[in-house]
């Protein structure tokens, strides 16, 4: 736990460009120790109200950021950019139904446990294209150090999610299910403020090592508009 001279939990003011990436999320208390990620397992033009409600319930409970994640590549890259720009965020709660194919919940778990290889592929991930080429590895490693994952994949119960958020706020270690949670204070390094470099805007078309060869590399045309289906 990071404590100040008088024993208080240390917090820092996020930089002016926080959060750097846009997406389907809402911003809450900048000094909160927790962000909430609701997996979007439907088309983004047909989002169930229960998922919208879950996002807002988490925000009302005190989340710094609460939003949706649909993809295992650009979506996770945006999430990383937004979290490492605010050292106060020390937990990431992931909830909602797992999304078939993209597997963003499982992919996040693999990312935090295993990291990425030298080419930016998430080690151990089974998703279609768990590839993070648009952000520096420094940001990925900082994300892995800064946050603890609270895995509630499959949970759609707002009361359970709110209980997890509240546990993250506690000054003293507090048990929530299989976790012991408390607010450890801001991560003791400066914010990392990066945005996607957009080297590749269709990672699902990039050839994955030892997989189908019909996938092709797609380099972004700087004159081509970018249409992302990722969130958070």
SVG drawing of the C-alpha trace seen along z (x, -y; Angstrom):
<svg xmlns="http://www.w3.org/2000/svg" viewBox="-33 -19 44 43">
<polyline fill="none" stroke="black" stroke-width="0.4" points="0.0,0.0 1.3,-3.4 0.9,-5.8 1.7,-9.4 3.7,-11.1 0.6,-11.2 -0.4,-7.6 -3.1,-8.5 -3.5,-6.5 -1.6,-8.3 -3.6,-9.4 -2.4,-11.3 -4.2,-13.7 -4.5,-12.0 -3.0,-13.9 -5.2,-16.3 -5.5,-13.9 -6.8,-11.1 -8.4,-8.9 -6.6,-9.1 -8.8,-6.6 -12.4,-6.9 -14.8,-4.0 -18.1,-2.7 -17.4,-3.6 -18.3,-6.2 -15.9,-8.1 -16.4,-8.2 -14.3,-9.0 -10.7,-9.7 -9.3,-8.7 -11.1,-5.3 -8.9,-2.2 -11.0,-0.1 -12.2,0.0 -15.0,2.3 -15.1,4.0 -18.4,5.6 -17.9,8.1 -20.1,7.3 -21.1,10.6 -23.6,9.2 -23.5,7.0 -22.9,3.4 -26.1,2.2 -28.2,4.6 -26.8,4.2 -29.1,5.7 -30.3,3.3 -28.9,5.6 -25.4,4.9 -26.0,1.1 -27.4,1.3 -24.4,3.2 -22.1,0.5 -24.0,-2.2 -24.4,-0.2 -20.7,0.2 -20.1,-3.5 -22.6,-4.4 -20.8,-2.1 -17.6,-4.1 -15.7,-2.8 -13.1,-5.1 -14.1,-3.8 -16.9,-1.5 -17.6,-0.2 -17.8,2.6 -15.1,4.7 -15.9,6.6 -12.6,7.6 -9.4,9.4 -7.1,7.0 -7.9,3.3 -10.4,3.3 -7.8,4.5 -5.3,2.0 -7.7,-0.8 -8.4,0.5 -4.6,0.7 -4.1,-2.9 -6.8,-4.2 -5.8,-2.4 -2.0,-3.0 -2.7,-6.8 -4.3,-6.8 -2.1,-5.2 -5.0,-5.3 -6.6,-2.3 -5.3,0.8 -8.0,3.3 -9.9,4.4 -13.2,6.2 -14.3,8.2 -17.9,9.4 -20.6,10.3 -20.9,13.3 -17.8,14.5 -17.9,13.6 -17.6,16.6 -14.5,16.4 -13.1,13.2 -12.9,14.5 -11.9,11.1 -12.3,12.2 -10.1,15.3 -7.6,13.2 -7.2,10.6 -6.5,13.3 -3.8,14.8 -2.4,11.3 -2.0,10.6 -0.6,14.1 1.6,14.6 2.2,11.3 3.0,11.0 5.7,12.5 8.3,10.5 5.7,10.0 2.9,8.8 0.8,12.0 -0.7,12.7 0.9,15.9 -1.5,18.8 -4.6,17.0 -7.1,19.1 -9.0,16.2 -9.1,15.6 -6.5,12.8 -5.0,11.9 -2.6,9.5 -1.5,6.1 0.6,4.3 -0.6,0.8 0.8,0.0 4.3,0.2 5.3,3.2 6.2,0.8 2.5,0.0 1.5,3.7 4.0,4.5 3.0,1.6 -0.7,2.6 0.3,6.1 2.1,4.7 -0.4,2.0 -3.6,3.9 -5.0,7.0 -7.7,8.8 -11.0,9.6 -12.4,12.3 -16.2,12.3 -16.7,13.6 -20.2,15.0 -21.6,12.6 -24.5,10.4 -25.6,9.7 -25.2,5.9 -25.2,6.5 -22.2,8.8 -20.3,6.4 -21.1,3.5 -19.9,5.5 -16.6,6.1 -16.2,2.4 -16.9,1.4 -14.4,4.0 -11.7,2.3 -12.3,-1.0 -11.6,0.4 -8.6,-0.8 -8.2,2.5 -8.0,5.9 -11.5,7.0 -12.6,10.4 -14.7,10.6 -15.3,14.2 -11.9,15.6 -10.1,12.2 -8.7,10.1 -9.2,6.5 -8.3,3.0 -7.2,-0.3 -3.4,-0.2 -3.1,-3.8 -1.7,-5.0 0.8,-2.9 4.2,-4.4 5.3,-5.4 4.3,-8.2 1.3,-7.8 2.0,-6.4 0.0,-8.4 -0.1,-6.7 -2.7,-6.3 -3.0,-3.6 -0.4,-4.0 -2.7,-2.2 0.0,-0.3 -2.7,2.3 -6.4,1.6 -7.6,5.1 -5.6,7.4 -7.9,10.3 -6.4,10.2 -2.8,10.5 -1.2,13.9 -1.0,15.6 2.0,17.8 1.3,21.5 -2.3,20.8 -4.2,20.4 -2.1,19.0 -5.0,17.3 -4.9,14.4 -3.0,11.4 -1.2,8.5 -3.1,5.2 -1.1,2.0 -3.1,-1.1 -3.5,-3.6 -3.1,-7.1 -5.9,-8.4 -8.3,-5.6 -10.8,-6.2 -10.6,-3.9 -13.7,-2.1 -13.2,-0.3 -15.6,2.2 -13.8,2.2 -14.8,0.5 -13.5,-0.7"/>
</svg>
